[in-house]
Amino acid sequence: MDKIKQNTLHGEVAARIRDMIDAGTLAPGSRVPEKQLCEQFGVSRTPLREALKVLASEGFVELLPNRGARISKLTIDTLQHTLEVMSALEGLSGELACAHISEAELANIEALHYQMLAYYKNTNMAEYLLTNQQIHEAIVVASRNDVLIDVYKSLNQRVRRVRFSAELSREYWAKAVQDHEDIIAALRRRDSEALGQILRRHLSDKVEVSSLAGMAEQKNLP
């Protein structure tokens, strides 16, 4: 991993730590190795600690008084509650997107959809999940509601490592793909009511799958 240039803002340090958490390099419940990260990124303690404050506000880390920081554990309850709120946000974003989406944006989402279908047919789950995430984010952006977009991004960062990395059963995967077919069809029709309902249901199903997937040990997700 390349070292971070000294004049880079602490936001880049935070972004790299988020990626390490998503990848499992920094495990839930583990202490943040500040000295090691400073050496790895080529930065001083100041931008690192500023980055940790940002990550603490996002729920990624917990700041320990006079003891540094540790990676937060995402409980099943927190995951469910967050996805419930995101379900409402995605439903609203879909309704608004039908009124505001441009032809270029729709074409981009359709292209992502067809690429996602190809990954599904080839059982390439990693690329499928990445493209799936891009589709949902593009619909949120098409809402043209800056407040909604900011709140969604903040919540999505907290649960991204679970929402877009969980192993899917063939049955659930097929259902999720059909949901996306329905999403694209509703977008083409600019059917705000239908799209809002589909998106709310789609993410509500994810809440159930996350709860039943056995991702918790004493109610802490890995």
N, C-alpha and C positions, 0 to 999 in steps of 0.2 A: 504494500500500500504506500502510495506517494505521501511524502510529508506535506503538511499544509503550510503555505507561505505565511510569513509573519504578519503581513498586512491584511490577511483575510479576517472577516468578522467572525465572532463566536458562533454565528448561525451555521457556518460550515462545520464547525466542531460538533454542534448539536446534531446536524444532519448525519454525520458519520457515526456518531454514537447510536442514533436511531437505527441506522442500517445494521449495526453490529447486534443490536437487541433483536431486530427482526430476523436476522440470520441465526440467532442463538449463540453467537460468539460471546455475548454478555448474557448470562443466564439469569432468569428471574430469581430474586433473593440473594444474588451474589453482590459483593462489594464492588464499587467502581474503582478499578486500579488506576488512580489518578497519575501517579508517577510514570507508570508504563504507558498510559495514553499520551501523556505529554511528550514522551520520547518518540512514540510511534508517529504522532502527528507533527512533531517538531514545533510545539507551541509551549508557552509558559503556563503556569498555573492559573493566571488571571482569565484568559479566554476560556479555559476549560471549566473553571468554576462558574463563569457567566453562562456557559452552555448548560451546565447542570441545573442552574436556576430555571432556565427555559424549559428543560426537560421535566423538571419537577412540576412546573405549572401545567404541563401537558399530561402528567400522570405516568411518565416513563420511569422516573426515579424518585426515591425518597431521600430527602436531605436529613442527615443524622447530626444532631447538635455536637459539634466538636469531634465528630467521628466520620466525616466524609459523606458518602452517599452510597446507596445500594439500588439495584434494579428492582422496580416494583413487580409484585406478583399480581397477575390479573385473575381475580376470582370469577367463578361462574356467575355469581350474582351481579358483579360489576359488568361483565360481558353482556349478560342478558339485558340489564338496564340500559346500557349504552346502545346496543343494537335496537332496542325498542324505540329510543329517541331517533336513531338514524333512520329507522323504518318510516317514521313520520316525516322526517326531513326529505328523504328520497321520494316519498309520495308527493309531497308539495313541489319538489324540484321538477318532477315529471309533469305535473299540472302546468307549472309556469313555463317549462321548456316547450310545451306544445304551442304556446302563444308567442314565444320569442325565438325559437331555434331557426337558424338560417339554413338554406339549402346546402351550403358548404359543410356546415356542422353535421347535418343529417347524413350527408354522403360519407363523412369521416367516420361517424358512428356505424353506418352500414358496413363500411370496409373493415372496421375492427370486428364487427359481428361475424363476417364471413371468415376472417382470419381465425377467430375464436372457434368457429365450427370446424375448421380444418384441424386445429389442435385437439379438439374433442374426438374427431374421427381417428386421429393418430394416437389417442390416449396420452397426449403430452400435457399432463396436468399442470406442471409449473408454468408453461407458456400460456395455457388456457386461463389460469387464475390471474396472471399478469394482465392479459388482454381484457378479461372480465372486469378487472379493477378500472382499467382505462375507460371502458364503456360507461360504467356508473359515474365516474368522475366527469366525463364529458357531458352527460345529461345534467349533472348538477351545475356545471359551468353555464350550460345553455339556459338555465333558469333566469340569468341576468340579475340575480338577487345577491348582492355582495355580502350581506349579513348571513344569509343562508349558507353561502359558499364558505365563509370563514368558519362558522360553527361546525359545518360538516367536515371540513379539513381537520380541524382540531380533534373531533371525536374519531374520525377515521384513522388518524395516526395512532390512537390508543389501542385500537382493536385490529389494525391491519394485519399484524403477524398471525392472528387467529383467523380472521375472516377470509383472507386470501392465501392461506397456507394449509388449511385443514385438509386431510385426506377425505375424499368424497366416495360414498358408495355408488355403485353403478346406477342404482335406482334414483338416488337423489341427484346425481350428476345429469341423468337424462331429463329429469323434471326441471332442473335449473336451466338446461339448454332450451327446453320448450318455453319456459318463462321468457327467455331472451328473444325467442322468435316472436312471442306475443308483444314484448316491449317494442321491438322494431316495427311491427305492424301498427301498433297504436301511435307511435311517433309519426309514421308515414301519413296516417289519417288525421293527425293532430287531435286525437281523441284524448283530451286531458283527463276526463273522469276515468276512463278505462286504464290509462297509463298510471295514474295515481294509485289505483286499486292494485294493479299488477305489482308495482314496485313495493308497496307496503306488504303485500302477501309474500313476495319473493324474499324479502329480508326477514320477515317473521318466521319463515321456514328455516332460515339460517340460525335463528335463535334456538329453535327446537333441536336442530342437528348438533349445534355446539354443545347443548346440554346433554345430549345422549351419546356423544362421540367418545366419552371416556377420557377427555383431555384433562381431567382434574385429579389431583392427588391431595386429599384433605381440603378440597374446594379451592386448590390453587392450580391454575393452568401452567403447563410447562412452557 
